[in-house]
Amino acid sequence: PELLNRLAAKHGNLVGMKDSSGDIDTAAACLSVREPFSVYVGKDTHSFQVLERGFAGSVTGAGSSFPELMVWIRLAWESGRVSE
């Protein structure tokens, strides 16, 4: 997040990033770089947290092989079926 803040201060055209750190809290720290700023998370196991915490989306390997699973997760979340 510190490096991202320095880069954003120098480059006004920086509008988003993909975080592949595997740490959802590190990715969340990048959400406040500027408005608007999009953060995509690259870890399949965080797909539900991506929705809950307001990230722009996921870049997932599972989405390539099992797109219906990722769509199902999104639809379940949107319709309030969180326990599923």
Biopython code that builds the backbone (N, CA, C, O; Angstrom):
import numpy as np
from Bio.PDB.StructureBuilder import StructureBuilder

atoms = [
    (1, "PRO", "N", (0.805, -1.222, 0.000)),
    (1, "PRO", "CA", (0.000, 0.000, 0.000)),
    (1, "PRO", "C", (0.840, 1.275, 0.000)),
    (1, "PRO", "O", (0.448, 2.277, -0.598)),
    (2, "GLU", "N", (1.987, 1.242, 0.665)),
    (2, "GLU", "CA", (2.830, 2.442, 0.711)),
    (2, "GLU", "C", (3.359, 2.780, -0.685)),
    (2, "GLU", "O", (3.330, 3.939, -1.099)),
    (3, "LEU", "N", (3.835, 1.780, -1.397)),
    (3, "LEU", "CA", (4.332, 1.992, -2.757)),
    (3, "LEU", "C", (3.203, 2.471, -3.664)),
    (3, "LEU", "O", (3.397, 3.384, -4.467)),
    (4, "LEU", "N", (2.062, 1.881, -3.543)),
    (4, "LEU", "CA", (0.914, 2.279, -4.352)),
    (4, "LEU", "C", (0.559, 3.745, -4.107)),
    (4, "LEU", "O", (0.276, 4.477, -5.055)),
    (5, "ASN", "N", (0.571, 4.172, -2.874)),
    (5, "ASN", "CA", (0.285, 5.580, -2.562)),
    (5, "ASN", "C", (1.302, 6.511, -3.198)),
    (5, "ASN", "O", (0.939, 7.570, -3.709)),
    (6, "ARG", "N", (2.568, 6.129, -3.173)),
    (6, "ARG", "CA", (3.603, 6.962, -3.802)),
    (6, "ARG", "C", (3.392, 7.025, -5.315)),
    (6, "ARG", "O", (3.496, 8.094, -5.916)),
    (7, "LEU", "N", (3.098, 5.882, -5.926)),
    (7, "LEU", "CA", (2.858, 5.853, -7.367)),
    (7, "LEU", "C", (1.628, 6.678, -7.740)),
    (7, "LEU", "O", (1.652, 7.419, -8.723)),
    (8, "ALA", "N", (0.574, 6.554, -6.976)),
    (8, "ALA", "CA", (-0.663, 7.294, -7.257)),
    (8, "ALA", "C", (-0.451, 8.793, -7.137)),
    (8, "ALA", "O", (-1.058, 9.570, -7.874)),
    (9, "ALA", "N", (0.400, 9.200, -6.218)),
    (9, "ALA", "CA", (0.684, 10.628, -6.059)),
    (9, "ALA", "C", (1.410, 11.185, -7.279)),
    (9, "ALA", "O", (1.238, 12.357, -7.614)),
    (10, "LYS", "N", (2.210, 10.373, -7.942)),
    (10, "LYS", "CA", (2.979, 10.809, -9.108)),
    (10, "LYS", "C", (2.246, 10.626, -10.422)),
    (10, "LYS", "O", (2.510, 11.340, -11.390)),
    (11, "HIS", "N", (1.323, 9.668, -10.461)),
    (11, "HIS", "CA", (0.684, 9.297, -11.729)),
    (11, "HIS", "C", (-0.832, 9.369, -11.603)),
    (11, "HIS", "O", (-1.467, 8.465, -11.059)),
    (12, "GLY", "N", (-1.396, 10.442, -12.106)),
    (12, "GLY", "CA", (-2.826, 10.652, -12.009)),
    (12, "GLY", "C", (-3.659, 9.680, -12.821)),
    (12, "GLY", "O", (-4.864, 9.556, -12.604)),
    (13, "ASN", "N", (-3.026, 8.993, -13.752)),
    (13, "ASN", "CA", (-3.782, 8.052, -14.583)),
    (13, "ASN", "C", (-3.844, 6.640, -13.985)),
    (13, "ASN", "O", (-4.365, 5.730, -14.629)),
    (14, "LEU", "N", (-3.337, 6.444, -12.800)),
    (14, "LEU", "CA", (-3.408, 5.154, -12.111)),
    (14, "LEU", "C", (-4.811, 5.016, -11.520)),
    (14, "LEU", "O", (-5.179, 5.744, -10.598)),
    (15, "VAL", "N", (-5.584, 4.083, -12.056)),
    (15, "VAL", "CA", (-6.995, 3.985, -11.667)),
    (15, "VAL", "C", (-7.368, 2.651, -11.024)),
    (15, "VAL", "O", (-8.499, 2.484, -10.569)),
    (16, "GLY", "N", (-6.443, 1.709, -10.981)),
    (16, "GLY", "CA", (-6.779, 0.426, -10.387)),
    (16, "GLY", "C", (-5.600, -0.518, -10.375)),
    (16, "GLY", "O", (-4.532, -0.220, -10.909)),
    (17, "MET", "N", (-5.818, -1.679, -9.748)),
    (17, "MET", "CA", (-4.761, -2.672, -9.640)),
    (17, "MET", "C", (-5.349, -4.041, -9.348)),
    (17, "MET", "O", (-6.502, -4.167, -8.936)),
    (18, "LYS", "N", (-4.538, -5.056, -9.568)),
    (18, "LYS", "CA", (-4.857, -6.413, -9.136)),
    (18, "LYS", "C", (-3.908, -6.762, -8.000)),
    (18, "LYS", "O", (-2.692, -6.624, -8.132)),
    (19, "ASP", "N", (-4.464, -7.209, -6.895)),
    (19, "ASP", "CA", (-3.642, -7.626, -5.765)),
    (19, "ASP", "C", (-3.550, -9.142, -5.752)),
    (19, "ASP", "O", (-4.571, -9.826, -5.685)),
    (20, "SER", "N", (-2.349, -9.665, -5.815)),
    (20, "SER", "CA", (-2.123, -11.107, -5.771)),
    (20, "SER", "C", (-1.347, -11.516, -4.528)),
    (20, "SER", "O", (-0.745, -12.589, -4.490)),
    (21, "SER", "N", (-1.363, -10.666, -3.518)),
    (21, "SER", "CA", (-0.598, -10.953, -2.305)),
    (21, "SER", "C", (-1.177, -12.128, -1.528)),
    (21, "SER", "O", (-0.458, -12.801, -0.789)),
    (22, "GLY", "N", (-2.466, -12.376, -1.691)),
    (22, "GLY", "CA", (-3.120, -13.425, -0.917)),
    (22, "GLY", "C", (-3.619, -12.946, 0.430)),
    (22, "GLY", "O", (-4.240, -13.708, 1.171)),
    (23, "ASP", "N", (-3.354, -11.696, 0.752)),
    (23, "ASP", "CA", (-3.766, -11.117, 2.036)),
    (23, "ASP", "C", (-4.878, -10.111, 1.780)),
    (23, "ASP", "O", (-4.628, -9.038, 1.232)),
    (24, "ILE", "N", (-6.091, -10.444, 2.167)),
    (24, "ILE", "CA", (-7.244, -9.586, 1.896)),
    (24, "ILE", "C", (-7.123, -8.236, 2.602)),
    (24, "ILE", "O", (-7.637, -7.238, 2.098)),
    (25, "ASP", "N", (-6.463, -8.184, 3.745)),
    (25, "ASP", "CA", (-6.290, -6.912, 4.453)),
    (25, "ASP", "C", (-5.320, -5.993, 3.719)),
    (25, "ASP", "O", (-5.508, -4.776, 3.709)),
    (26, "THR", "N", (-4.291, -6.560, 3.109)),
    (26, "THR", "CA", (-3.374, -5.755, 2.296)),
    (26, "THR", "C", (-4.115, -5.177, 1.108)),
    (26, "THR", "O", (-3.954, -4.000, 0.784)),
    (27, "ALA", "N", (-4.922, -5.993, 0.459)),
    (27, "ALA", "CA", (-5.714, -5.510, -0.676)),
    (27, "ALA", "C", (-6.669, -4.416, -0.225)),
    (27, "ALA", "O", (-6.838, -3.419, -0.926)),
    (28, "ALA", "N", (-7.295, -4.586, 0.932)),
    (28, "ALA", "CA", (-8.243, -3.587, 1.445)),
    (28, "ALA", "C", (-7.559, -2.254, 1.731)),
    (28, "ALA", "O", (-8.165, -1.195, 1.564)),
    (29, "ALA", "N", (-6.305, -2.303, 2.159)),
    (29, "ALA", "CA", (-5.573, -1.061, 2.430)),
    (29, "ALA", "C", (-5.363, -0.251, 1.160)),
    (29, "ALA", "O", (-5.131, 0.956, 1.222)),
    (30, "CYS", "N", (-5.442, -0.907, 0.017)),
    (30, "CYS", "CA", (-5.247, -0.224, -1.262)),
    (30, "CYS", "C", (-6.522, 0.433, -1.776)),
    (30, "CYS", "O", (-6.468, 1.226, -2.716)),
    (31, "LEU", "N", (-7.661, 0.120, -1.181)),
    (31, "LEU", "CA", (-8.936, 0.687, -1.628)),
    (31, "LEU", "C", (-9.006, 2.198, -1.449)),
    (31, "LEU", "O", (-9.723, 2.878, -2.183)),
    (32, "SER", "N", (-8.278, 2.720, -0.490)),
    (32, "SER", "CA", (-8.390, 4.143, -0.165)),
    (32, "SER", "C", (-7.349, 5.015, -0.859)),
    (32, "SER", "O", (-7.131, 6.153, -0.442)),
    (33, "VAL", "N", (-6.709, 4.516, -1.893)),
    (33, "VAL", "CA", (-5.674, 5.277, -2.586)),
    (33, "VAL", "C", (-6.226, 6.585, -3.126)),
    (33, "VAL", "O", (-5.637, 7.647, -2.925)),
    (34, "ARG", "N", (-7.345, 6.504, -3.803)),
    (34, "ARG", "CA", (-8.027, 7.695, -4.333)),
    (34, "ARG", "C", (-9.408, 7.275, -4.787)),
    (34, "ARG", "O", (-9.700, 6.084, -4.897)),
    (35, "GLU", "N", (-10.238, 8.235, -5.044)),
    (35, "GLU", "CA", (-11.579, 7.974, -5.585)),
    (35, "GLU", "C", (-11.617, 8.477, -7.007)),
    (35, "GLU", "O", (-11.197, 9.611, -7.237)),
    (36, "PRO", "N", (-12.080, 7.733, -7.961)),
    (36, "PRO", "CA", (-12.342, 6.305, -7.865)),
    (36, "PRO", "C", (-11.055, 5.508, -8.043)),
    (36, "PRO", "O", (-10.132, 5.953, -8.726)),
    (37, "PHE", "N", (-10.997, 4.360, -7.442)),
    (37, "PHE", "CA", (-9.863, 3.453, -7.585)),
    (37, "PHE", "C", (-10.384, 2.026, -7.453)),
    (37, "PHE", "O", (-11.092, 1.708, -6.498)),
    (38, "SER", "N", (-10.041, 1.180, -8.395)),
    (38, "SER", "CA", (-10.544, -0.194, -8.421)),
    (38, "SER", "C", (-9.460, -1.171, -8.000)),
    (38, "SER", "O", (-8.332, -1.120, -8.490)),
    (39, "VAL", "N", (-9.818, -2.058, -7.086)),
    (39, "VAL", "CA", (-8.904, -3.113, -6.662)),
    (39, "VAL", "C", (-9.558, -4.455, -6.965)),
    (39, "VAL", "O", (-10.664, -4.745, -6.511)),
    (40, "TYR", "N", (-8.854, -5.257, -7.735)),
    (40, "TYR", "CA", (-9.270, -6.614, -8.050)),
    (40, "TYR", "C", (-8.390, -7.565, -7.260)),
    (40, "TYR", "O", (-7.186, -7.340, -7.133)),
    (41, "VAL", "N", (-8.979, -8.621, -6.732)),
    (41, "VAL", "CA", (-8.251, -9.577, -5.904)),
    (41, "VAL", "C", (-8.033, -10.862, -6.697)),
    (41, "VAL", "O", (-8.957, -11.383, -7.320)),
    (42, "GLY", "N", (-6.814, -11.360, -6.665)),
    (42, "GLY", "CA", (-6.457, -12.532, -7.452)),
    (42, "GLY", "C", (-6.296, -13.795, -6.642)),
    (42, "GLY", "O", (-5.342, -14.544, -6.849)),
    (43, "LYS", "N", (-7.209, -14.047, -5.725)),
    (43, "LYS", "CA", (-7.150, -15.290, -4.951)),
    (43, "LYS", "C", (-8.557, -15.872, -4.877)),
    (43, "LYS", "O", (-9.468, -15.256, -4.324)),
    (44, "ASP", "N", (-8.720, -17.052, -5.435)),
    (44, "ASP", "CA", (-10.038, -17.671, -5.524)),
    (44, "ASP", "C", (-10.744, -17.796, -4.185)),
    (44, "ASP", "O", (-11.951, -17.573, -4.101)),
    (45, "THR", "N", (-10.022, -18.143, -3.154)),
    (45, "THR", "CA", (-10.661, -18.368, -1.852)),
    (45, "THR", "C", (-11.184, -17.087, -1.212)),
    (45, "THR", "O", (-11.879, -17.144, -0.198)),
    (46, "HIS", "N", (-10.863, -15.942, -1.785)),
    (46, "HIS", "CA", (-11.366, -14.666, -1.262)),
    (46, "HIS", "C", (-12.551, -14.139, -2.060)),
    (46, "HIS", "O", (-12.979, -13.005, -1.840)),
    (47, "SER", "N", (-13.089, -14.929, -2.975)),
    (47, "SER", "CA", (-14.134, -14.436, -3.872)),
    (47, "SER", "C", (-15.337, -13.867, -3.136)),
    (47, "SER", "O", (-15.871, -12.835, -3.544)),
    (48, "PHE", "N", (-15.770, -14.505, -2.077)),
    (48, "PHE", "CA", (-16.918, -13.990, -1.327)),
    (48, "PHE", "C", (-16.549, -12.724, -0.563)),
    (48, "PHE", "O", (-17.337, -11.779, -0.528)),
    (49, "GLN", "N", (-15.371, -12.686, 0.046)),
    (49, "GLN", "CA", (-14.941, -11.487, 0.775)),
    (49, "GLN", "C", (-14.789, -10.293, -0.154)),
    (49, "GLN", "O", (-14.994, -9.151, 0.258)),
    (50, "VAL", "N", (-14.430, -10.553, -1.401)),
    (50, "VAL", "CA", (-14.323, -9.480, -2.396)),
    (50, "VAL", "C", (-15.665, -8.748, -2.504)),
    (50, "VAL", "O", (-15.708, -7.519, -2.563)),
    (51, "LEU", "N", (-16.740, -9.505, -2.530)),
    (51, "LEU", "CA", (-18.068, -8.908, -2.617)),
    (51, "LEU", "C", (-18.427, -8.175, -1.325)),
    (51, "LEU", "O", (-18.925, -7.049, -1.366)),
    (52, "GLU", "N", (-18.180, -8.803, -0.190)),
    (52, "GLU", "CA", (-18.530, -8.218, 1.099)),
    (52, "GLU", "C", (-17.790, -6.920, 1.389)),
    (52, "GLU", "O", (-18.346, -6.011, 2.005)),
    (53, "ARG", "N", (-16.549, -6.832, 0.952)),
    (53, "ARG", "CA", (-15.715, -5.700, 1.337)),
    (53, "ARG", "C", (-15.634, -4.600, 0.289)),
    (53, "ARG", "O", (-14.911, -3.622, 0.478)),
    (54, "GLY", "N", (-16.358, -4.743, -0.803)),
    (54, "GLY", "CA", (-16.461, -3.655, -1.772)),
    (54, "GLY", "C", (-15.347, -3.546, -2.796)),
    (54, "GLY", "O", (-15.104, -2.465, -3.331)),
    (55, "PHE", "N", (-14.672, -4.638, -3.074)),
    (55, "PHE", "CA", (-13.660, -4.616, -4.124)),
    (55, "PHE", "C", (-14.336, -4.560, -5.494)),
    (55, "PHE", "O", (-15.528, -4.840, -5.614)),
    (56, "ALA", "N", (-13.582, -4.203, -6.506)),
    (56, "ALA", "CA", (-14.134, -4.111, -7.861)),
    (56, "ALA", "C", (-14.454, -5.491, -8.420)),
    (56, "ALA", "O", (-15.377, -5.628, -9.223)),
    (57, "GLY", "N", (-13.713, -6.511, -8.012)),
    (57, "GLY", "CA", (-13.965, -7.858, -8.514)),
    (57, "GLY", "C", (-12.807, -8.779, -8.250)),
    (57, "GLY", "O", (-11.866, -8.452, -7.526)),
    (58, "SER", "N", (-12.901, -9.946, -8.859)),
    (58, "SER", "CA", (-11.879, -10.978, -8.713)),
    (58, "SER", "C", (-11.287, -11.317, -10.071)),
    (58, "SER", "O", (-11.963, -11.243, -11.098)),
    (59, "VAL", "N", (-10.036, -11.683, -10.059)),
    (59, "VAL", "CA", (-9.384, -12.251, -11.228)),
    (59, "VAL", "C", (-8.996, -13.642, -10.776)),
    (59, "VAL", "O", (-8.029, -13.816, -10.034)),
    (60, "THR", "N", (-9.756, -14.641, -11.226)),
    (60, "THR", "CA", (-9.597, -15.957, -10.648)),
    (60, "THR", "C", (-9.286, -17.028, -11.681)),
    (60, "THR", "O", (-9.688, -16.934, -12.841)),
    (61, "GLY", "N", (-8.570, -18.035, -11.241)),
    (61, "GLY", "CA", (-8.351, -19.205, -12.073)),
    (61, "GLY", "C", (-9.623, -20.026, -12.176)),
    (61, "GLY", "O", (-9.923, -20.587, -13.230)),
    (62, "ALA", "N", (-10.366, -20.096, -11.089)),
    (62, "ALA", "CA", (-11.619, -20.863, -11.078)),
    (62, "ALA", "C", (-12.628, -20.289, -12.063)),
    (62, "ALA", "O", (-13.432, -21.024, -12.637)),
    (63, "GLY", "N", (-12.582, -18.990, -12.254)),
    (63, "GLY", "CA", (-13.507, -18.357, -13.181)),
    (63, "GLY", "C", (-13.318, -18.814, -14.617)),
    (63, "GLY", "O", (-14.255, -18.776, -15.414)),
    (64, "SER", "N", (-12.120, -19.241, -14.944)),
    (64, "SER", "CA", (-11.862, -19.750, -16.294)),
    (64, "SER", "C", (-12.402, -21.162, -16.470)),
    (64, "SER", "O", (-13.014, -21.481, -17.490)),
    (65, "SER", "N", (-12.173, -21.998, -15.476)),
    (65, "SER", "CA", (-12.572, -23.403, -15.569)),
    (65, "SER", "C", (-14.007, -23.657, -15.119)),
    (65, "SER", "O", (-14.687, -24.538, -15.644)),
    (66, "PHE", "N", (-14.454, -22.875, -14.142)),
    (66, "PHE", "CA", (-15.786, -23.066, -13.556)),
    (66, "PHE", "C", (-16.520, -21.727, -13.453)),
    (66, "PHE", "O", (-16.834, -21.283, -12.348)),
    (67, "PRO", "N", (-16.793, -21.090, -14.569)),
    (67, "PRO", "CA", (-17.431, -19.768, -14.495)),
    (67, "PRO", "C", (-18.782, -19.803, -13.801)),
    (67, "PRO", "O", (-19.172, -18.830, -13.154)),
    (68, "GLU", "N", (-19.502, -20.916, -13.927)),
    (68, "GLU", "CA", (-20.817, -20.993, -13.295)),
    (68, "GLU", "C", (-20.722, -20.912, -11.771)),
    (68, "GLU", "O", (-21.633, -20.397, -11.123)),
    (69, "LEU", "N", (-19.631, -21.416, -11.194)),
    (69, "LEU", "CA", (-19.436, -21.311, -9.745)),
    (69, "LEU", "C", (-19.287, -19.853, -9.332)),
    (69, "LEU", "O", (-19.902, -19.416, -8.360)),
    (70, "MET", "N", (-18.481, -19.108, -10.058)),
    (70, "MET", "CA", (-18.267, -17.707, -9.721)),
    (70, "MET", "C", (-19.561, -16.902, -9.905)),
    (70, "MET", "O", (-19.855, -16.012, -9.108)),
    (71, "VAL", "N", (-20.318, -17.208, -10.936)),
    (71, "VAL", "CA", (-21.605, -16.541, -11.154)),
    (71, "VAL", "C", (-22.562, -16.893, -10.022)),
    (71, "VAL", "O", (-23.277, -16.022, -9.526)),
    (72, "TRP", "N", (-22.586, -18.149, -9.612)),
    (72, "TRP", "CA", (-23.455, -18.578, -8.524)),
    (72, "TRP", "C", (-23.120, -17.830, -7.230)),
    (72, "TRP", "O", (-24.023, -17.381, -6.524)),
    (73, "ILE", "N", (-21.835, -17.698, -6.918)),
    (73, "ILE", "CA", (-21.415, -16.974, -5.709)),
    (73, "ILE", "C", (-21.940, -15.544, -5.761)),
    (73, "ILE", "O", (-22.481, -15.042, -4.775)),
    (74, "ARG", "N", (-21.782, -14.892, -6.904)),
    (74, "ARG", "CA", (-22.247, -13.505, -7.048)),
    (74, "ARG", "C", (-23.765, -13.408, -6.891)),
    (74, "ARG", "O", (-24.260, -12.536, -6.176)),
    (75, "LEU", "N", (-24.498, -14.289, -7.547)),
    (75, "LEU", "CA", (-25.955, -14.239, -7.473)),
    (75, "LEU", "C", (-26.460, -14.550, -6.060)),
    (75, "LEU", "O", (-27.408, -13.923, -5.588)),
    (76, "ALA", "N", (-25.834, -15.505, -5.396)),
    (76, "ALA", "CA", (-26.214, -15.822, -4.019)),
    (76, "ALA", "C", (-25.990, -14.620, -3.115)),
    (76, "ALA", "O", (-26.834, -14.305, -2.277)),
    (77, "TRP", "N", (-24.879, -13.961, -3.278)),
    (77, "TRP", "CA", (-24.569, -12.780, -2.465)),
    (77, "TRP", "C", (-25.563, -11.659, -2.743)),
    (77, "TRP", "O", (-26.081, -11.046, -1.810)),
    (78, "GLU", "N", (-25.834, -11.385, -4.019)),
    (78, "GLU", "CA", (-26.750, -10.301, -4.388)),
    (78, "GLU", "C", (-28.161, -10.530, -3.855)),
    (78, "GLU", "O", (-28.862, -9.573, -3.527)),
    (79, "SER", "N", (-28.581, -11.791, -3.765)),
    (79, "SER", "CA", (-29.943, -12.077, -3.322)),
    (79, "SER", "C", (-30.027, -12.341, -1.814)),
    (79, "SER", "O", (-31.071, -12.759, -1.312)),
    (80, "GLY", "N", (-28.928, -12.096, -1.097)),
    (80, "GLY", "CA", (-28.940, -12.223, 0.357)),
    (80, "GLY", "C", (-28.834, -13.644, 0.870)),
    (80, "GLY", "O", (-29.093, -13.887, 2.049)),
    (81, "ARG", "N", (-28.467, -14.579, 0.035)),
    (81, "ARG", "CA", (-28.323, -15.974, 0.453)),
    (81, "ARG", "C", (-26.895, -16.232, 0.917)),
    (81, "ARG", "O", (-26.227, -17.142, 0.426)),
    (82, "VAL", "N", (-26.444, -15.440, 1.845)),
    (82, "VAL", "CA", (-25.058, -15.472, 2.318)),
    (82, "VAL", "C", (-24.726, -16.795, 2.990)),
    (82, "VAL", "O", (-23.606, -17.288, 2.852)),
    (83, "SER", "N", (-25.658, -17.371, 3.702)),
    (83, "SER", "CA", (-25.365, -18.622, 4.422)),
    (83, "SER", "C", (-25.081, -19.779, 3.483)),
    (83, "SER", "O", (-24.420, -20.740, 3.879)),
    (84, "GLU", "N", (-25.564, -19.714, 2.243)),
    (84, "GLU", "CA", (-25.287, -20.763, 1.273)),
    (84, "GLU", "C", (-23.832, -20.742, 0.882)),
    (84, "GLU", "O", (-23.400, -21.557, 0.067)),
]
sb = StructureBuilder()
sb.init_structure("model")
sb.init_model(0)
sb.init_chain("A")
sb.init_seg("    ")
for serial, (resi, resn, name, xyz) in enumerate(atoms, 1):
    if name == "N":
        sb.init_residue(resn, " ", resi, " ")
    sb.init_atom(name, np.array(xyz, "f"), 0.0, 1.0, " ", f" {name:<3s}", serial, name[0])
structure = sb.get_structure()
